[in-house]
Amino acid sequence: MKLSITVKLSSKSKGIEVLSESDWIIRTSFPPRDGMANRDIIDQISVHLKIPKSKVQIIKGEKSKKKLVEIMN
């Protein structure tokens, strides 16, 4: 499964807004430094879907607010 993610950085609160099955907005309180925001995004997705973090991978847009994330089976 692939997700199109729009990231809202340095937000006051964390959270996931599901727009459709494959289009999400994720808010993170972390800045885009040293991969902190990306790690938080992976953490939030794994908690939301109740899967291990190792099953979540950013495959495109590591340094962008628009990301393509793959959920592996």
C-alpha positions in Angstrom: 0.0 0.0 0.0 1.3 3.5 -0.9 0.3 6.7 0.9 0.6 10.3 -0.4 1.6 12.3 2.7 1.5 16.1 3.1 3.5 17.1 6.2 2.8 20.1 8.4 6.0 20.8 10.2 6.6 22.4 13.6 2.9 22.1 14.4 1.7 22.8 18.0 0.1 19.3 18.1 0.8 16.0 16.4 -1.9 14.2 14.4 -3.0 12.4 11.3 -5.8 13.6 9.1 -7.0 11.0 6.7 -8.4 12.7 3.6 -8.8 9.4 1.7 -7.4 5.9 1.9 -4.2 6.9 0.2 -4.0 10.7 0.9 -3.1 11.9 4.4 -2.0 15.0 6.2 0.4 14.5 9.1 1.2 17.1 11.7 4.5 16.9 13.5 5.9 19.1 16.2 9.5 18.4 15.1 11.5 20.6 12.8 12.9 19.2 9.5 16.4 18.7 11.0 18.5 15.6 11.2 15.6 13.4 10.1 13.6 14.1 13.3 10.4 14.9 11.4 10.6 11.9 9.2 11.2 9.6 12.2 8.1 11.1 13.9 6.0 10.6 10.7 7.0 6.9 10.6 6.2 6.6 14.3 2.8 8.2 13.9 1.9 6.0 10.9 2.9 2.8 12.7 0.8 3.7 15.8 -2.2 4.7 13.6 -2.1 1.5 11.6 -0.9 -0.7 14.5 2.0 -2.1 12.6 5.8 -2.2 13.4 7.9 0.8 12.3 10.0 -1.5 10.2 7.0 -1.9 7.8 6.8 1.8 7.1 9.2 3.3 4.5 9.5 6.8 3.0 10.2 6.0 -0.7 10.1 9.5 -2.1 10.4 13.1 -0.7 12.6 12.6 2.3 13.5 16.3 2.2 10.1 17.5 1.0 6.7 18.3 2.6 5.1 16.0 0.1 6.1 12.3 0.6 5.3 9.0 -0.8 5.2 6.3 1.9 5.0 2.6 1.4 3.4 0.2 3.9 4.9 -3.2 3.4 3.0 -6.5 4.1 
